[in-house]
Amino acid sequence: MLSSNSSKKTDMAKTNVESDSNAINIIGVGTEITGDINTNGDIRIDGFLSGNIITEGKLVVGETGKIKGEVHCKNSEVLGMIEGKIKVKELVTLKSSARIYGDIVTQKLSIEPGSLFTGNCNMNEDAVKDVKTDKQSAGQKFSKDVKGSKESKDTKGPGSEKPS
């Protein structure tokens, strides 16, 4: 009997882990977060995030939502504002109220009339392969980017100048 109880506990733990990946996270209007967000499930932001976001699911930025930082996700629908680099494995949809100030790397891009996008877009398949939505690899990339950007501002190494 003891072994049957332990197998039930194992099954129950697996079920909880699976349901977490389908969870929908909501950052409501009036909520301000400073720091990075890592999640397995979908997330909707109607408040303000000053930091990076990594999700294996879909990111929705509502009309009142604002993100100042880098975004890594599977799919994204933007109605609000993002200031920073956006890396999406599949589809980015910019609704008419969307305001994007930064570069986009994605496989597919949909832009409605009225939206604002200031930046560069890379839809190269090789670039999309580099998009990391898992926490560890994307987190390591963020720390390398921060270190690299500090070093590049402090010193100019060989090859940093453009040929004339």
C-alpha positions, 0 to 999 in steps of 0.5 A, spaced: 500 500 500 505 504 501 508 504 494 501 505 491 501 512 495 507 514 493 506 513 485 499 517 486 504 523 489 508 522 483 503 522 478 500 528 482 506 532 481 507 531 474 500 534 473 502 540 477 508 541 473 504 540 466 498 545 468 504 550 470 506 551 463 499 552 461 498 558 466 496 565 464 499 570 468 497 577 468 500 584 470 494 588 471 493 596 470 497 600 475 502 594 477 509 596 476 515 591 476 522 592 476 526 586 474 526 580 469 520 576 468 521 568 467 515 564 465 513 557 462 506 560 460 502 565 457 503 572 460 499 579 459 501 585 461 497 591 462 501 595 467 509 597 467 515 592 466 522 595 467 526 589 465 527 583 461 521 578 459 522 571 457 516 566 456 515 559 452 508 562 451 505 568 448 506 575 450 500 580 450 502 587 451 495 590 452 493 598 450 495 600 457 501 595 458 509 598 457 515 594 457 522 597 457 527 591 456 528 585 452 523 580 450 524 573 448 517 569 447 514 564 442 508 569 440 507 576 441 501 581 440 502 588 442 497 593 443 501 597 448 508 600 448 515 596 448 522 600 448 527 594 447 529 588 442 523 583 441 525 576 439 520 572 437 520 565 435 514 565 431 509 571 430 509 578 432 502 582 431 502 589 432 495 592 433 493 599 431 495 602 438 502 599 438 508 603 439 515 599 438 521 603 439 527 597 438 529 592 433 524 585 432 527 578 430 521 574 428 519 569 423 513 572 421 510 580 422 503 582 422 503 590 422 496 593 422 495 600 420 496 606 425 501 602 429 508 605 430 514 601 429 521 605 429 527 600 429 530 594 424 526 588 423 530 581 421 526 575 419 532 571 417 531 564 419 538 563 422 536 569 426 530 566 429 533 560 430 537 564 435 531 566 439 531 563 446 525 562 450 528 557 456 530 561 462 537 559 463 540 560 456 536 567 455 538 569 462 545 567 460 545 571 454 542 577 457 548 578 462 553 577 456 549 582 453 550 587 459 557 585 460 559 586 452 555 593 452 559 596 458 565 593 455 564 596 448 562 603 451 569 603 455 574 601 450 575 600 442 578 594 440 581 592 433 575 592 428 570 596 432 571 602 427 568 602 420 572 601 414 572 607 409 
